[in-house]
Amino acid sequence: MALYITDQCVNCDVCEPVCPNRAISQGPQVYTIAPALCTECIGHHDEPQCVQVCPVECIFIDPQHVESRATLESKYQRLTGATP
């Protein structure tokens, strides 16, 4: 599953630089996460880094982009060129 940022985001700028896939960017109102780039940090870290640093806890699993761990691992491999 990809993650998403709710409108509770305070635009504190801490999530964007910790995303290893560059999936987070400034949206019209709050930061957004590109589902095609989000792997929930699988392949990079044990836990999503954006969730770890978010001071207002506004980053959640996106129910509209359900993906299995295997799918996220494949996405990580595709994005980084890593081999299984």
C-alpha positions as a Markdown table, in Angstrom:
| # | Residue | x | y | z |
|---|---|---|---|---|
| 1 | Met | 0.0 | 0.0 | 0.0 |
| 2 | Ala | 1.1 | 3.5 | -0.6 |
| 3 | Leu | 0.8 | 6.1 | 2.2 |
| 4 | Tyr | -1.1 | 9.4 | 2.1 |
| 5 | Ile | -0.9 | 12.6 | 4.0 |
| 6 | Thr | -4.1 | 14.0 | 5.4 |
| 7 | Asp | -5.2 | 17.7 | 5.5 |
| 8 | Gln | -3.9 | 17.8 | 9.1 |
| 9 | Cys | -0.4 | 18.3 | 7.6 |
| 10 | Val | 1.2 | 21.5 | 8.9 |
| 11 | Asn | 3.8 | 21.7 | 6.1 |
| 12 | Cys | 6.7 | 21.4 | 8.5 |
| 13 | Asp | 8.9 | 20.1 | 5.7 |
| 14 | Val | 10.4 | 17.1 | 7.6 |
| 15 | Cys | 8.9 | 14.3 | 5.6 |
| 16 | Glu | 10.1 | 15.2 | 2.1 |
| 17 | Pro | 13.8 | 14.9 | 2.7 |
| 18 | Val | 13.6 | 11.6 | 4.4 |
| 19 | Cys | 11.8 | 9.8 | 1.6 |
| 20 | Pro | 14.3 | 7.5 | -0.2 |
| 21 | Asn | 12.1 | 7.3 | -3.3 |
| 22 | Arg | 11.3 | 11.0 | -3.6 |
| 23 | Ala | 7.6 | 10.2 | -3.5 |
| 24 | Ile | 6.7 | 13.2 | -1.3 |
| 25 | Ser | 6.3 | 16.6 | -2.8 |
| 26 | Gln | 4.5 | 19.9 | -1.9 |
| 27 | Gly | 0.9 | 19.8 | -3.1 |
| 28 | Pro | -1.5 | 22.8 | -3.4 |
| 29 | Gln | -2.4 | 22.7 | 0.3 |
| 30 | Val | -0.3 | 20.1 | 2.0 |
| 31 | Tyr | 2.5 | 17.6 | 1.1 |
| 32 | Thr | 1.4 | 14.7 | -1.1 |
| 33 | Ile | 2.7 | 11.2 | -1.7 |
| 34 | Ala | 2.9 | 9.7 | -5.2 |
| 35 | Pro | 1.6 | 6.2 | -5.0 |
| 36 | Ala | 3.7 | 5.0 | -7.9 |
| 37 | Leu | 6.8 | 5.9 | -6.0 |
| 38 | Cys | 5.9 | 5.0 | -2.4 |
| 39 | Thr | 7.2 | 1.7 | -1.2 |
| 40 | Glu | 6.6 | 2.4 | 2.5 |
| 41 | Cys | 10.4 | 2.4 | 2.6 |
| 42 | Ile | 10.5 | -1.3 | 2.0 |
| 43 | Gly | 14.0 | -2.1 | 0.7 |
| 44 | His | 15.4 | 1.0 | 2.4 |
| 45 | His | 14.2 | 1.0 | 6.0 |
| 46 | Asp | 12.2 | -1.2 | 8.5 |
| 47 | Glu | 9.5 | 1.5 | 8.8 |
| 48 | Pro | 8.3 | 4.3 | 6.7 |
| 49 | Gln | 10.5 | 7.3 | 7.5 |
| 50 | Cys | 7.9 | 9.9 | 6.8 |
| 51 | Val | 5.7 | 8.3 | 9.5 |
| 52 | Gln | 8.6 | 8.3 | 11.9 |
| 53 | Val | 9.4 | 12.0 | 11.6 |
| 54 | Cys | 5.9 | 13.4 | 11.2 |
| 55 | Pro | 5.2 | 15.6 | 14.3 |
| 56 | Val | 1.4 | 15.6 | 13.8 |
| 57 | Glu | 0.9 | 12.0 | 12.9 |
| 58 | Cys | -1.0 | 12.7 | 9.6 |
| 59 | Ile | 0.5 | 10.0 | 7.4 |
| 60 | Phe | -1.5 | 6.8 | 6.9 |
| 61 | Ile | -2.0 | 3.7 | 4.7 |
| 62 | Asp | -3.9 | 4.7 | 1.6 |
| 63 | Pro | -6.9 | 2.4 | 1.2 |
| 64 | Gln | -7.2 | 3.4 | -2.5 |
| 65 | His | -3.7 | 2.0 | -3.2 |
| 66 | Val | -3.6 | -1.4 | -1.6 |
| 67 | Glu | -0.4 | -3.3 | -2.4 |
| 68 | Ser | 1.1 | -6.5 | -0.9 |
| 69 | Arg | 4.6 | -6.6 | 0.6 |
| 70 | Ala | 5.7 | -8.5 | -2.5 |
| 71 | Thr | 4.3 | -5.8 | -4.8 |
| 72 | Leu | 6.1 | -3.1 | -2.7 |
| 73 | Glu | 9.3 | -5.1 | -2.9 |
| 74 | Ser | 8.9 | -5.4 | -6.7 |
| 75 | Lys | 8.3 | -1.6 | -6.9 |
| 76 | Tyr | 11.4 | -1.0 | -4.9 |
| 77 | Gln | 13.5 | -3.2 | -7.2 |
| 78 | Arg | 12.0 | -1.4 | -10.3 |
| 79 | Leu | 12.6 | 2.0 | -8.9 |
| 80 | Thr | 16.2 | 1.4 | -7.7 |
| 81 | Gly | 17.4 | -1.2 | -10.1 |
| 82 | Ala | 18.1 | -3.6 | -7.2 |
| 83 | Thr | 18.1 | -7.3 | -7.9 |
| 84 | Pro | 16.1 | -9.7 | -5.8 |
